[in-house]
Amino acid sequence: MSGFVDECGLNVRGGDGGAGCVAFRREGPVTKGGPNGGDGGKGGDVWVVADRNVASLLAYRDHPHRRASNGVHGKGKDMHGRAGTDELVTVPEGTVVRDLYTGEVVADLVRHGDRWMAAAGGRGGRGNAKFLSNRRRAPDFAEQGEHGEERWLRLEIKLMADVALVGFPNAGKSTFISRISAAKPKIADYPFTTLEPHLGVVRDADEGREMVVADIPGLIEGAAEGRGLGHTFLRHVERARVLCMLIDLGSTEQDPATQERILLHELGSYRPELLERERLVVGSKADVALHEFDGLRMSAVTGEGVPTVVGRLFDLVAAARTSEPEPDAFVILRPVPEGVRVVREAEHQWRITGREAERAVAFNDLTNPAALAFVDDRLRRLGVGKSLARAGAAPGDVVWIGAFSFDYEPDE
């Protein structure tokens, strides 16, 4: 089983809000004093958070569901319920969050600590103490809590590296990164040994420099069109500051010029801007070379030419860091829809949507005349009757708000 998972689905759900309480003061001979039912607590939110200590999405591959805890119900004596605990979904730096169904990018979490609210918890219901008024001296109803939001997302990692090693399978990328860093990728003399990216930190103790190098699985012709695992591999090249293209000088199938031409074609077909990225072309496997090569040569096995290549990469990375701004994280804010929306669901069937309208009917007992009177007044204030009339509702049509329904009668 692979330890690196760079794509997965995620189901998130905010906690439900706690219900408000119906209670009255009872002090000595007073058996039914004023209302003192407390409010329910807000449900917890679900946050996706970038964490430098998380290396992959493995934790979510087999267990994709994450839910925040519910708010606690209110109690008598004006005791409000405790808010639910937030759920933190920790992901590697460089994780892109998409809506599973639309594919829209909703968050790009670049650095440690970047966060995005994936699912909001529901509001807590108000206790009966909140409905006290001059006209309503003993309200005997309270609100239910809202349900938390729920949605399906797709997480994708785009590795954050200074240098991405690009080349055909078995071009010597894994041997090179294992020689210059502490990374220990699997190495063998056959194609596609590397099926997952590896990151290595390369340090220059003399000059106090360091850079992160990514060993990207080998590309094949047609990768940009999705052949093999092309898109999966190429995605990890996008954020690298410098590309190091390794040309296999020991290949019996393709000469250096052909390899370079195909690699550049695949990069340009996937993202044309990758061709503008700083790159260093290096002939690898110089110890078993079968071809002439006019350029930098090295052998990761013997060490020949490796210090020169590493030095050039350090210089290119330093230049790229100073000339390019750091990538910024971004999140898409989803404002709560305001107002009332009327949707015809079927003949003589209508549905009202809108957070305030749905909250207006979220009471614990809608057989209670006082609660029904409050609902009717609240819906009038929100303009529900006018909206239905404009939409063409007829007397006797059934109107739904959440799980609550009533027969429509035009306002006089």
ZALO-948678 format. One record per residue (C-alpha): residue in three letters; x, y, z. Coordinates in nm, 2 decimals, always signed. Example, Ala and Ser with C-alpha at 12.3 -4.5 7.8 and 13.67 -1.06 7.14 Angstrom:
2
SITE  zator    east   north      up
SITE    Ala   +1.23   -0.45   +0.78
SITE    Ser   +1.37   -0.11   +0.71
REM end
This chain:
412
SITE  zator    east   north      up
SITE    Met   +0.00   +0.00   +0.00
SITE    Ser   +0.13   +0.34   -0.10
SITE    Gly   +0.20   +0.59   +0.18
SITE    Phe   +0.15   +0.89   -0.04
SITE    Val   -0.20   +0.98   -0.15
SITE    Asp   -0.23   +1.30   -0.35
SITE    Glu   -0.60   +1.30   -0.44
SITE    Cys   -0.91   +1.20   -0.25
SITE    Gly   -1.28   +1.28   -0.18
SITE    Leu   -1.39   +1.44   +0.15
SITE    Asn   -1.73   +1.47   +0.30
SITE    Val   -1.77   +1.74   +0.56
SITE    Arg   -2.06   +1.83   +0.78
SITE    Gly   -2.10   +2.11   +1.03
SITE    Gly   -2.25   +2.03   +1.36
SITE    Asp   -2.62   +2.09   +1.42
SITE    Gly   -2.72   +2.38   +1.65
SITE    Gly   -2.87   +2.30   +1.98
SITE    Ala   -3.25   +2.35   +2.04
SITE    Gly   -3.37   +2.64   +2.25
SITE    Cys   -3.55   +2.56   +2.58
SITE    Val   -3.90   +2.63   +2.70
SITE    Ala   -3.89   +2.70   +3.07
SITE    Phe   -4.04   +2.94   +3.33
SITE    Arg   -3.92   +3.07   +3.66
SITE    Arg   -4.04   +2.88   +3.96
SITE    Glu   -3.96   +3.06   +4.28
SITE    Gly   -4.14   +2.98   +4.61
SITE    Pro   -4.51   +3.02   +4.56
SITE    Val   -4.47   +3.14   +4.20
SITE    Thr   -4.53   +2.83   +3.99
SITE    Lys   -4.51   +3.00   +3.66
SITE    Gly   -4.30   +3.31   +3.65
SITE    Gly   -4.14   +3.48   +3.35
SITE    Pro   -3.98   +3.27   +3.07
SITE    Asn   -3.62   +3.17   +3.13
SITE    Gly   -3.54   +2.91   +2.87
SITE    Gly   -3.18   +2.94   +2.74
SITE    Asp   -3.06   +2.93   +2.38
SITE    Gly   -2.91   +2.63   +2.21
SITE    Gly   -2.54   +2.63   +2.13
SITE    Lys   -2.41   +2.68   +1.78
SITE    Gly   -2.29   +2.37   +1.59
SITE    Gly   -1.92   +2.34   +1.53
SITE    Asp   -1.76   +2.43   +1.20
SITE    Val   -1.54   +2.21   +0.98
SITE    Trp   -1.21   +2.38   +0.87
SITE    Val   -0.96   +2.25   +0.62
SITE    Val   -0.61   +2.36   +0.75
SITE    Ala   -0.27   +2.34   +0.58
SITE    Asp   -0.02   +2.17   +0.81
SITE    Arg   +0.35   +2.13   +0.73
SITE    Asn   +0.36   +1.81   +0.94
SITE    Val   +0.11   +1.63   +0.72
SITE    Ala   +0.27   +1.46   +0.42
SITE    Ser   -0.02   +1.31   +0.23
SITE    Leu   -0.40   +1.26   +0.22
SITE    Leu   -0.38   +0.90   +0.33
SITE    Ala   -0.60   +0.96   +0.64
SITE    Tyr   -0.90   +1.05   +0.42
SITE    Arg   -0.87   +0.79   +0.15
SITE    Asp   -1.06   +0.52   +0.34
SITE    His   -1.23   +0.74   +0.60
SITE    Pro   -1.35   +1.05   +0.40
SITE    His   -1.62   +1.16   +0.65
SITE    Arg   -1.55   +1.45   +0.89
SITE    Arg   -1.81   +1.60   +1.11
SITE    Ala   -1.80   +1.87   +1.37
SITE    Ser   -1.99   +1.82   +1.70
SITE    Asn   -2.34   +1.95   +1.77
SITE    Gly   -2.43   +2.24   +1.99
SITE    Val   -2.58   +2.16   +2.33
SITE    His   -2.95   +2.23   +2.39
SITE    Gly   -3.04   +2.52   +2.61
SITE    Lys   -3.18   +2.47   +2.96
SITE    Gly   -3.40   +2.65   +3.21
SITE    Lys   -3.27   +2.93   +3.43
SITE    Asp   -3.13   +3.11   +3.13
SITE    Met   -2.87   +2.84   +3.08
SITE    His   -2.74   +2.86   +2.72
SITE    Gly   -2.61   +2.54   +2.56
SITE    Arg   -2.24   +2.50   +2.49
SITE    Ala   -2.12   +2.55   +2.13
SITE    Gly   -2.01   +2.24   +1.93
SITE    Thr   -1.64   +2.18   +1.88
SITE    Asp   -1.49   +2.27   +1.55
SITE    Glu   -1.34   +1.98   +1.34
SITE    Leu   -1.00   +2.05   +1.19
SITE    Val   -0.91   +1.86   +0.87
SITE    Thr   -0.53   +1.89   +0.84
SITE    Val   -0.39   +1.86   +0.49
SITE    Pro   -0.04   +1.91   +0.34
SITE    Glu   +0.08   +2.25   +0.23
SITE    Gly   -0.01   +2.31   -0.13
SITE    Thr   -0.35   +2.14   -0.11
SITE    Val   -0.62   +2.26   -0.36
SITE    Val   -0.98   +2.21   -0.25
SITE    Arg   -1.25   +2.16   -0.52
SITE    Asp   -1.62   +2.12   -0.51
SITE    Leu   -1.66   +1.75   -0.60
SITE    Tyr   -1.96   +1.80   -0.84
SITE    Thr   -1.87   +2.13   -1.01
SITE    Gly   -1.49   +2.10   -1.01
SITE    Glu   -1.48   +2.47   -0.89
SITE    Val   -1.16   +2.55   -0.69
SITE    Val   -1.29   +2.68   -0.36
SITE    Ala   -0.96   +2.71   -0.17
SITE    Asp   -0.59   +2.69   -0.24
SITE    Leu   -0.40   +2.64   +0.09
SITE    Val   -0.04   +2.72   +0.02
SITE    Arg   +0.14   +2.77   +0.36
SITE    His   +0.13   +2.63   +0.71
SITE    Gly   -0.17   +2.76   +0.89
SITE    Asp   -0.38   +2.86   +0.58
SITE    Arg   -0.74   +2.76   +0.65
SITE    Trp   -1.08   +2.76   +0.49
SITE    Met   -1.42   +2.69   +0.64
SITE    Ala   -1.56   +2.39   +0.45
SITE    Ala   -1.89   +2.35   +0.63
SITE    Ala   -2.05   +2.59   +0.88
SITE    Gly   -2.23   +2.47   +1.19
SITE    Gly   -2.59   +2.54   +1.23
SITE    Arg   -2.71   +2.83   +1.45
SITE    Gly   -2.85   +2.74   +1.79
SITE    Gly   -3.22   +2.79   +1.85
SITE    Arg   -3.35   +3.07   +2.07
SITE    Gly   -3.51   +2.98   +2.40
SITE    Asn   -3.85   +3.11   +2.49
SITE    Ala   -3.70   +3.39   +2.70
SITE    Lys   -3.60   +3.56   +2.36
SITE    Phe   -3.97   +3.58   +2.25
SITE    Leu   -4.09   +3.78   +2.55
SITE    Ser   -4.26   +4.10   +2.45
SITE    Asn   -4.53   +4.34   +2.57
SITE    Arg   -4.79   +4.14   +2.37
SITE    Arg   -4.64   +3.80   +2.45
SITE    Arg   -4.59   +3.78   +2.83
SITE    Ala   -4.56   +3.40   +2.86
SITE    Pro   -4.42   +3.25   +2.53
SITE    Asp   -4.44   +2.88   +2.55
SITE    Phe   -4.24   +2.79   +2.24
SITE    Ala   -3.87   +2.79   +2.13
SITE    Glu   -3.67   +2.74   +1.82
SITE    Gln   -3.50   +2.42   +1.71
SITE    Gly   -3.14   +2.45   +1.61
SITE    Glu   -3.03   +2.47   +1.24
SITE    His   -2.87   +2.17   +1.07
SITE    Gly   -2.51   +2.21   +0.98
SITE    Glu   -2.40   +2.24   +0.62
SITE    Glu   -2.29   +1.93   +0.44
SITE    Arg   -2.09   +1.90   +0.11
SITE    Trp   -1.86   +1.67   -0.08
SITE    Leu   -1.52   +1.81   -0.17
SITE    Arg   -1.21   +1.68   -0.37
SITE    Leu   -0.86   +1.74   -0.23
SITE    Glu   -0.56   +1.76   -0.45
SITE    Ile   -0.19   +1.81   -0.35
SITE    Lys   +0.03   +2.02   -0.57
SITE    Leu   +0.38   +1.97   -0.42
SITE    Met   +0.56   +2.28   -0.30
SITE    Ala   +0.92   +2.23   -0.43
SITE    Asp   +1.21   +2.46   -0.54
SITE    Val   +1.32   +2.20   -0.80
SITE    Ala   +1.12   +1.94   -0.99
SITE    Leu   +1.32   +1.66   -1.15
SITE    Val   +1.16   +1.58   -1.49
SITE    Gly   +1.25   +1.29   -1.71
SITE    Phe   +1.15   +0.97   -1.86
SITE    Pro   +1.11   +0.66   -1.64
SITE    Asn   +1.44   +0.51   -1.53
SITE    Ala   +1.63   +0.84   -1.62
SITE    Gly   +1.81   +0.84   -1.28
SITE    Lys   +1.59   +1.09   -1.09
SITE    Ser   +1.55   +0.87   -0.78
SITE    Thr   +1.92   +0.79   -0.77
SITE    Phe   +2.01   +1.16   -0.80
SITE    Ile   +1.77   +1.28   -0.52
SITE    Ser   +1.89   +1.00   -0.29
SITE    Arg   +2.25   +1.11   -0.34
SITE    Ile   +2.20   +1.48   -0.27
SITE    Ser   +1.94   +1.45   +0.01
SITE    Ala   +1.81   +1.23   +0.28
SITE    Ala   +1.52   +1.11   +0.07
SITE    Lys   +1.51   +0.73   +0.02
SITE    Pro   +1.29   +0.66   -0.28
SITE    Lys   +1.27   +0.31   -0.42
SITE    Ile   +1.54   +0.25   -0.68
SITE    Ala   +1.56   -0.03   -0.94
SITE    Asp   +1.67   -0.08   -1.30
SITE    Tyr   +1.32   -0.08   -1.46
SITE    Pro   +1.07   +0.18   -1.57
SITE    Phe   +0.81   +0.32   -1.33
SITE    Thr   +0.99   +0.23   -1.01
SITE    Thr   +0.87   +0.57   -0.87
SITE    Leu   +0.49   +0.57   -0.86
SITE    Glu   +0.47   +0.86   -0.61
SITE    Pro   +0.66   +1.18   -0.57
SITE    His   +0.94   +1.21   -0.31
SITE    Leu   +1.07   +1.53   -0.16
SITE    Gly   +1.43   +1.58   -0.05
SITE    Val   +1.59   +1.88   +0.13
SITE    Val   +1.93   +1.96   -0.01
SITE    Arg   +2.16   +2.17   +0.21
SITE    Asp   +2.48   +2.36   +0.13
SITE    Ala   +2.64   +2.38   +0.47
SITE    Asp   +2.92   +2.61   +0.35
SITE    Glu   +2.69   +2.88   +0.23
SITE    Gly   +2.39   +2.81   +0.45
SITE    Arg   +2.16   +2.75   +0.16
SITE    Glu   +1.89   +2.48   +0.12
SITE    Met   +1.63   +2.39   -0.14
SITE    Val   +1.35   +2.13   -0.17
SITE    Val   +1.38   +1.89   -0.46
SITE    Ala   +1.09   +1.68   -0.58
SITE    Asp   +1.14   +1.35   -0.76
SITE    Ile   +0.85   +1.34   -0.99
SITE    Pro   +0.75   +1.00   -1.14
SITE    Gly   +0.87   +0.95   -1.50
SITE    Leu   +0.68   +1.11   -1.78
SITE    Ile   +0.58   +0.92   -2.10
SITE    Glu   +0.48   +1.05   -2.44
SITE    Gly   +0.12   +1.15   -2.43
SITE    Ala   +0.12   +1.23   -2.06
SITE    Ala   -0.03   +1.57   -2.12
SITE    Glu   -0.34   +1.40   -2.28
SITE    Gly   -0.37   +1.18   -1.97
SITE    Arg   -0.19   +0.88   -2.10
SITE    Gly   -0.08   +0.66   -1.81
SITE    Leu   -0.08   +0.87   -1.49
SITE    Gly   +0.02   +1.18   -1.69
SITE    His   -0.21   +1.45   -1.53
SITE    Thr   -0.14   +1.31   -1.18
SITE    Phe   +0.23   +1.34   -1.23
SITE    Leu   +0.24   +1.67   -1.42
SITE    Arg   +0.03   +1.85   -1.15
SITE    His   +0.32   +1.83   -0.91
SITE    Val   +0.54   +2.02   -1.15
SITE    Glu   +0.32   +2.33   -1.16
SITE    Arg   +0.45   +2.50   -0.85
SITE    Ala   +0.82   +2.42   -0.88
SITE    Arg   +1.04   +2.73   -0.92
SITE    Val   +1.30   +2.54   -1.14
SITE    Leu   +1.28   +2.24   -1.36
SITE    Cys   +1.57   +2.00   -1.38
SITE    Met   +1.53   +1.79   -1.69
SITE    Leu   +1.73   +1.47   -1.68
SITE    Ile   +1.82   +1.32   -2.02
SITE    Asp   +1.91   +0.95   -2.00
SITE    Leu   +2.25   +0.92   -2.18
SITE    Gly   +2.23   +0.54   -2.14
SITE    Ser   +1.90   +0.50   -2.32
SITE    Thr   +1.89   +0.24   -2.59
SITE    Glu   +1.55   +0.37   -2.72
SITE    Gln   +1.58   +0.74   -2.76
SITE    Asp   +1.86   +0.98   -2.83
SITE    Pro   +1.91   +1.29   -2.61
SITE    Ala   +1.75   +1.53   -2.86
SITE    Thr   +1.44   +1.32   -2.89
SITE    Gln   +1.40   +1.29   -2.52
SITE    Glu   +1.43   +1.66   -2.47
SITE    Arg   +1.18   +1.74   -2.75
SITE    Ile   +0.92   +1.50   -2.61
SITE    Leu   +0.96   +1.63   -2.25
SITE    Leu   +0.92   +1.99   -2.36
SITE    His   +0.62   +1.90   -2.57
SITE    Glu   +0.45   +1.73   -2.28
SITE    Leu   +0.52   +2.02   -2.04
SITE    Gly   +0.40   +2.28   -2.29
SITE    Ser   +0.09   +2.08   -2.38
SITE    Tyr   -0.01   +2.05   -2.01
SITE    Arg   +0.07   +2.41   -1.91
SITE    Pro   +0.23   +2.64   -2.17
SITE    Glu   +0.37   +2.86   -1.90
SITE    Leu   +0.59   +2.58   -1.78
SITE    Leu   +0.81   +2.64   -2.09
SITE    Glu   +0.89   +2.98   -1.94
SITE    Arg   +1.00   +2.84   -1.61
SITE    Glu   +1.38   +2.84   -1.54
SITE    Arg   +1.52   +2.50   -1.63
SITE    Leu   +1.84   +2.31   -1.63
SITE    Val   +1.90   +2.03   -1.88
SITE    Val   +2.14   +1.76   -1.76
SITE    Gly   +2.26   +1.45   -1.92
SITE    Ser   +2.24   +1.17   -1.66
SITE    Lys   +2.41   +0.82   -1.64
SITE    Ala   +2.73   +0.96   -1.77
SITE    Asp   +2.91   +0.65   -1.65
SITE    Val   +2.72   +0.43   -1.90
SITE    Ala   +2.66   +0.69   -2.17
SITE    Leu   +2.58   +0.57   -2.52
SITE    His   +2.53   +0.91   -2.67
SITE    Glu   +2.72   +1.23   -2.72
SITE    Phe   +2.57   +1.53   -2.52
SITE    Asp   +2.66   +1.89   -2.54
SITE    Gly   +2.59   +2.02   -2.20
SITE    Leu   +2.61   +1.94   -1.83
SITE    Arg   +2.67   +1.57   -1.76
SITE    Met   +2.67   +1.38   -1.44
SITE    Ser   +2.65   +1.03   -1.29
SITE    Ala   +2.45   +1.00   -0.97
SITE    Val   +2.60   +0.66   -0.92
SITE    Thr   +2.97   +0.76   -0.92
SITE    Gly   +2.91   +1.13   -0.82
SITE    Glu   +3.07   +1.27   -1.13
SITE    Gly   +2.94   +1.61   -1.21
SITE    Val   +2.68   +1.61   -0.93
SITE    Pro   +2.83   +1.90   -0.73
SITE    Thr   +2.83   +2.12   -1.04
SITE    Val   +2.46   +2.04   -1.11
SITE    Val   +2.36   +2.10   -0.75
SITE    Gly   +2.55   +2.44   -0.75
SITE    Arg   +2.37   +2.55   -1.07
SITE    Leu   +2.04   +2.45   -0.92
SITE    Phe   +2.11   +2.65   -0.61
SITE    Asp   +2.19   +2.96   -0.82
SITE    Leu   +1.87   +2.92   -1.03
SITE    Val   +1.65   +2.87   -0.72
SITE    Ala   +1.80   +3.18   -0.55
SITE    Ala   +1.73   +3.39   -0.86
SITE    Ala   +1.37   +3.25   -0.89
SITE    Arg   +1.30   +3.32   -0.53
SITE    Thr   +1.40   +3.69   -0.56
SITE    Ser   +1.22   +3.75   -0.89
SITE    Glu   +0.89   +3.58   -0.82
SITE    Pro   +0.65   +3.66   -0.54
SITE    Glu   +0.55   +3.39   -0.30
SITE    Pro   +0.23   +3.22   -0.41
SITE    Asp   -0.07   +3.35   -0.22
SITE    Ala   -0.34   +3.13   -0.06
SITE    Phe   -0.69   +3.21   -0.15
SITE    Val   -1.04   +3.09   -0.05
SITE    Ile   -1.38   +3.15   -0.20
SITE    Leu   -1.61   +3.30   +0.05
SITE    Arg   -1.97   +3.18   +0.03
SITE    Pro   -2.20   +3.45   +0.16
SITE    Val   -2.53   +3.33   +0.31
SITE    Pro   -2.80   +3.40   +0.05
SITE    Glu   -3.02   +3.68   +0.17
SITE    Gly   -3.39   +3.72   +0.11
SITE    Val   -3.66   +3.47   +0.00
SITE    Arg   -3.66   +3.26   -0.31
SITE    Val   -3.97   +3.09   -0.45
SITE    Val   -3.94   +2.77   -0.66
SITE    Arg   -4.22   +2.59   -0.83
SITE    Glu   -4.17   +2.22   -0.76
SITE    Ala   -4.48   +2.08   -0.93
SITE    Glu   -4.83   +2.19   -1.03
SITE    His   -4.98   +2.37   -0.72
SITE    Gln   -4.66   +2.29   -0.53
SITE    Trp   -4.41   +2.56   -0.42
SITE    Arg   -4.10   +2.57   -0.21
SITE    Ile   -3.96   +2.87   -0.02
SITE    Thr   -3.59   +2.88   +0.03
SITE    Gly   -3.38   +3.13   +0.23
SITE    Arg   -3.21   +3.10   +0.56
SITE    Glu   -3.44   +3.35   +0.75
SITE    Ala   -3.75   +3.19   +0.60
SITE    Glu   -3.64   +2.84   +0.71
SITE    Arg   -3.55   +2.97   +1.05
SITE    Ala   -3.89   +3.13   +1.08
SITE    Val   -4.06   +2.79   +1.09
SITE    Ala   -3.80   +2.61   +1.29
SITE    Phe   -4.00   +2.58   +1.62
SITE    Asn   -4.03   +2.29   +1.85
SITE    Asp   -4.42   +2.29   +1.84
SITE    Leu   -4.60   +2.43   +1.54
SITE    Thr   -4.93   +2.31   +1.68
SITE    Asn   -4.89   +2.59   +1.94
SITE    Pro   -5.12   +2.88   +1.85
SITE    Ala   -4.87   +3.14   +1.98
SITE    Ala   -4.59   +2.98   +1.78
SITE    Leu   -4.80   +2.98   +1.46
SITE    Ala   -4.90   +3.34   +1.51
SITE    Phe   -4.53   +3.43   +1.54
SITE    Val   -4.45   +3.23   +1.22
SITE    Asp   -4.72   +3.40   +1.03
SITE    Asp   -4.61   +3.74   +1.14
SITE    Arg   -4.24   +3.66   +1.06
SITE    Leu   -4.32   +3.53   +0.71
SITE    Arg   -4.53   +3.84   +0.63
SITE    Arg   -4.23   +4.06   +0.74
SITE    Leu   -4.00   +3.86   +0.51
SITE    Gly   -4.24   +3.92   +0.22
SITE    Val   -4.32   +3.55   +0.16
SITE    Gly   -4.68   +3.62   +0.07
SITE    Lys   -4.59   +3.89   -0.19
SITE    Ser   -4.32   +3.67   -0.34
SITE    Leu   -4.57   +3.38   -0.38
SITE    Ala   -4.82   +3.62   -0.55
SITE    Arg   -4.56   +3.75   -0.79
SITE    Ala   -4.46   +3.39   -0.88
SITE    Gly   -4.82   +3.30   -0.96
SITE    Ala   -4.93   +3.10   -0.67
SITE    Ala   -5.31   +3.03   -0.65
SITE    Pro   -5.52   +3.00   -0.34
SITE    Gly   -5.50   +2.65   -0.20
SITE    Asp   -5.16   +2.57   -0.34
SITE    Val   -4.93   +2.39   -0.11
SITE    Val   -4.62   +2.58   +0.01
SITE    Trp   -4.32   +2.41   +0.16
SITE    Ile   -4.05   +2.57   +0.38
SITE    Gly   -3.81   +2.30   +0.50
SITE    Ala   -4.03   +2.02   +0.64
SITE    Phe   -4.32   +2.26   +0.72
SITE    Ser   -4.61   +2.31   +0.47
SITE    Phe   -4.92   +2.52   +0.46
SITE    Asp   -5.20   +2.60   +0.21
SITE    Tyr   -5.14   +2.94   +0.04
SITE    Glu   -5.40   +3.21   +0.09
SITE    Pro   -5.33   +3.56   -0.06
SITE    Asp   -5.29   +3.85   +0.18
SITE    Glu   -5.59   +4.07   +0.20
REM end
